């Protein structure tokens, strides 16, 4: 498959993932996007849709990582984007635990993780950290404006994801906006991936 097609996969992954979880969340009874994580959409009878969304976005991002490896010269960056893709695939393969009262009738936080829930969190954390690191690795790959943008995306991605994690750990200051914080973080990460793909396509 040609590099251009693979780069387009990287451009499409974020917008498609975002549209899918917004539509899915809008139709869920008891689901509050401002409070609940995107991963919670994998729970319940219709959870297969968000599972497919994770797997599809992970597959597209993995194709993008292949293109990055081919075009070089930042092989470490390509590996980090590949790790981000694997994190998405793992998040889809292993269903998250209930959190912040979703699905309705479940506690805000389980006393102990299920095995699937622990693996979901592990893959998600690996993916998030890898994408943040990729932002810094690719910062020197373009003009100064790109460097500033890439570093800013990395910093903001980490900061908002850390706040979202605190919310899902039931820190009272953040718990009611945990879902919003996570969505901001994901939007930053996906926007960076799209901009990187566009920049490489135009060089």
Buried (B, 14 or more C-beta within 10 A) or exposed (E): EEBEEBBBBBBBBBEBBBEBBEEBBEEBEEBBBEBBBBBBBBBBEEBEBBBEBBBBBBBBBBBBBBBBBEBEEBEEBBBBBBBBBBBBBBBBBBBBBBBBBBBEEBEEBEEEBBEBBBBBBBBBBBBBBBBBBBBBBBBEBBEEEBBEBBBBBBBBBBBBBBBBBBBBBBEEEBBEBBBBBBBBBBBBBBBBBBBBBBBBBEE
